[in-house]
Amino acid sequence: MLLDPLESRALLSHALANHYAILAINADSHAAVTDCLEAARQCEAPVIIETSLWQLDGHAYGGGDAVLGLARYLAELAVLAQSARYREVPVIFHTDHIKGPRTMEILTAALRGPAIDFSFGGRGLRASTVSLDASELTDEENVALLCRLADVAAEAGVDATFEMEAEVDAGHTPIERTRRLIGDVEARNPGVVWIWAPGLGTQHGLGSDGYPGFRVDLIGEHLNAVKTLTGRAIGLALHGSSGLEEHHLAAAARAGVVKVNWSSESLLERSGAARDYYAAMTGELSSPRHSRWKAAAMDNGVQSFVAERYLPKVSARMRLLGGAGQGRAFLKSLSP
């Protein structure tokens, strides 16, 4: 079930109230999306499927046109998420790491829906939640751009649920900065931010030392500051989770992180499995006269092999974050 922005708020609130985090996978291929939904189905867990600019621009989706890539990504995800197989899996579609000169164009399309006339089960084809990459923005630019996007949604008469981030690779975000950033947006566009992503001592990419600077104790401080500013309970997003020690991930989920981004380690798992597949299939692929050449050469061969290796890794991460069974519990909470 592909969630709309208001349903996404409800799921994020459910995660915060029940002390679990939703795994947010930066999925860069059709096969990866399918594998993530399948892992969530097997765990009865909710899942966040997120995409960054390089996926939308990439060969699998936009072929250099990120707005076209967004439409294709959304359409294919909606077909899967609304299918009988995955209808009981709560799915958030999130934009992640969108930056550069086309930021407003891409995220406006995410908020309003692509300029293509189709819907699924009466639902508009739009992003569930939206964020923008603040790594190259000043705080003033970050606030102004997010508020512009909130205005775009309001003018279009659609709901919007935003994740706001600080420069998360810069160490530990001071509480004063949290108050300034969230407070400025709340003053201009109250009620739109539902995830806050401060720096907690991790970095994007694969950490080699487990991130000894990661501070679980800061989570509660940020939660309290944001609740005081907005009057509502807002969970945190953890960026740079690849390489973080398992006990830190579990503790972060219990403390109030509701969204854990997972990209670099996910890519490492998938690429390593693909490498092993082609190494194992050298004989079959060496000549088209081999009896098993066609089966080995088709995309299904490598995709099935990768899925067999990858699904247990995704499921283990969902269970570690406390998400197993929570998809079913959330859907039950929506029932009248």
N, C-alpha and C positions, 0 to 999 in steps of 0.2 A: 504494500500500500504506500504510494508516494504521498507524503504529507504536504499539506499546504502550510503557509507561514504561521497561521494560528494554531494548527495541530502541532507544528514543530515547537512552538512555545510550550504547549502542554507537555510534550515529550521531554523537553529540557527541564521543565519544572519537576516532572516525575522522576527524572534521574537525580536531580538535586535532593528531592525529598527522601528518596530511597537509597541514597549514598552509592550510586554506581555511575560509571562513565560510559558514554557511547563511543565506540571505535569509529573514527572518521578516516576512511581510506582514500588516499589520492590515487584513484584508479585510472590508468592511462590506456586502457584497451577494452574492447567489447568483452573479451574473455575474462579480463580481470573483474569487470563489473559483475558478470555472471557468477564468478567464483565467490565474490564478497556476499552477494545475496544468498547464495547457497549455504555459505558458512553461517550466516545469520539465521536462515531457516532451520538449520540443524540444531543451532543453539537456542532457538526461540528468542533471539535477541534483536533489539533495534539496531540499525546501522546508519551511518552517515556516509554517503558516496559524495566525494568532493572532487572538483577538477580545478586545475590551475590554467593559466594562460597557455602554457606550453602544450597541454593536452588539447585545448580547444583549437589551437593553431595547428596541431600536429596532423600527420598523414591519416591517422585513424578516424579523425572527426572533421576538422575544418579545411585541411589541406592549405593552410595559409590564411584562412578567413575565420577568425575566432567567433564571430557572430553566427555564421553558418554552423560552425562546430558546436556552439552552444545549443542551437536548435536540434541538431542531430543527436547530441548527447542526451538532451532532455527527452526527445521522442523515443529513443531506444530504451532509456531507463524506465520511462513511463509504461511502455509495452511490457517490460519484464515485471515491474513492481505491481502492476494492476492485473497480472496474469493469475490464474488459479493457484499456481505453484507458490507464488510469493505474496499473495494478497494479505496474508496474516503476518507479514514482516513489516514493521513500521520503518519506512525509508525516508530519510531527509536527503535532499539534493542541495549541496552547498557549494558556492563559488569560493575558491581559495587562491591566494596569490595572483590577483588580477592587478596589473599595474601598467604604466606607460600611457601613451597618447590616446589609446582607444578605451581607457578605463570606463569613462562615463557611457560610451556607446554600448560596451559589452554588458555592463551591470544594469543599464537601463533596459536592455533586452531581457536580462535575467529577471528583473522586477516586473516588467509589463507582460512578458511573454514574447517569443520570437514572432516576427511578422509573417507567420505561416498559419493558415486557418485550420487548426485541428485541436481536438480535445479528447480526453480519455475519461469515460464514465462521467461526463458532465463537468470534469475538473479542467480548469485552465492549465495550460502547459507553462508553468513558471517555476523559478527556483524556490525551494523551501526556505532557505536562509542564505544570506549574502554577507560577504566580507570583502575588504579590499586590502591590498598589501601596503602597509604603512612604512616599510623599510626605507623608502626614499623620500618620505614626506616629513615636513615639520609638523609639530603638534597642531598648529593653526591650520595647515593644509589638510591634515587628517580629519579634523573636526568639520571643516568647511565641505570637504568632499562627501563625507558621510551624510551631512545635513542636506546637501544637494540631492543625494540619492533618496533620502527620506521625503523630500519635497516632490521628487519625480513620482514616487509611489502614491503620495497623497493626491497629486494632480490627476493621476490615472485612476484614482478610486480603488486602489488595491492595497491589501495589507502587506506589510514588510517586517521581517524579523532579521535584525542585524547582529553580526559579531563585530565588535570593535577591538582592535589590537593596538598595543604600544609597539615599539621596536623590540620584538621579543628576543632578538639575539644579543641585546645590549646588557645582559646580566640580569639584575633585579630591578624591576620597575618600582620606583618610590611610591608610597601611598599618596603623597602629595600630587604626583603626576596622574595617578588614577582619578583622584578627586577632580583635577582640572579637566581632563579629557572627558570623562563620563558626565561631569557636571555641565560642561559647555554644551554637549549634545542634548542632554536632558532638558536644559533650559530652552533650547530652540525647537527640539522635536521630541517631546516627552513620550516615553513608552515604546521606543523602537529598538533599543539595544537590549538583547536578551542573553548575550554571551560576551564576556570580557576576557581578553587574552593578554595578560601582562607577561613581562619577562620574569621567569621563576628560576633562572639559572641553567636553562638548557639552550641548545642552539640547533638550527636546522642542519640536516646532514647526519652522518653516522658518527656518533661520539665513541671514542675509543677507551674512555676511562670511567664510564658510568655517570659522568657529570657530578663530581663531588660538590659542586656549588649549588646543586638543586636544593631548594628550601621548601619543604612541605608546610612549614609553619606560616609562610607568607600567604598561603591560600585563604586561611580564615581571616587574616587582616584585610585582604582585598574584598572578600565577600561582605564583611561588615561595612567597609567603606562604601561599597556600591549600594548596599541596601539602605544605608543612611541617606545617601544622595537621592535615590530613586523611589524609595518606599516599597520596593519589591525585591524578592530573592532572585538573584541572577548568578548562575554558575559560571565557572571559568573554563576556558579552553587551554589545553596544554599543547604548545607547539614544540617540535624537536624532541619527540618521545623516542625516536629510534636510538637504541643504545642505552636508554635509561634502565636502571636495574629494576627487576620485577617488583621488589618490595616497595620501591618508590612509586611505581605506577599504581599499585594497589592502594597505597596510602593516599595518593593524590585523589583517587576516585572516592575514597571514603571521606576525604576532607572537603570536597566540594567542586572538584573538577568534573564537568559533565560531558566534555568533548575532548578526546585524545587523538590528535592528528598523527597519522602513520603513513609515511611515504618512503623514505630512504631504505628502511629495513624491508619494507614490502617489495620494493624494486629489487633489492638484493636477493630475496628469496625467489622471486619469479625468474630473474635472469640466471641465477645459479642453476635452477631446475632446467631451464631451456638449454643451457650449456651442457648439462649432463645428458639431456635427451639426444642432442646432436652428436655428442661423443659416443653414446651407446649405439646410435643408428648409423655409424660410419659405413658399415658393410652394406646395409639396405640402401643407403643413399648414394653409394659409389657408382651404381649403374642402373639406368631405367629398365634394364632387362632382369633385375633382381625380382624374385617373385613377390616380395613385400615392399618394393620400391614405392608404389603409389600410396599405400597406406602410411608409410613412413614420411612421405613428402608432403602429404596434405596437412593443412593447418590443424585439423582436428587431432592429428597425432601428437604434436608438441603441446597443444592446448590441454589435452586430456592428461598428459604426463605432468605438466606444470600444475594442473588443478589437484592432482593426487598428492603432490608435495605441499602445495600452498594452503589448501583448505584447513588442514590440521593446525597450521600456524595461525591463521586468522581466528579459528575457533578458540584456540588457547588464549589469544590476546583478549578476545571478548569475555571469556570466562574469568581471566585475571582481573579485568576491570569491573566484574560483578554484573555484566549484562545478560548472562544466560538466564532465560526464563522471563526477563523483564519486558520483552516485546509482547508476549501474551498478556502479562499483567497490565501493561499500558493500554492495550486494546480493550481489555475488560473494564478498565477505569473509564473508558469513553462511552461504554454502553449505558443507556438510560436506566 
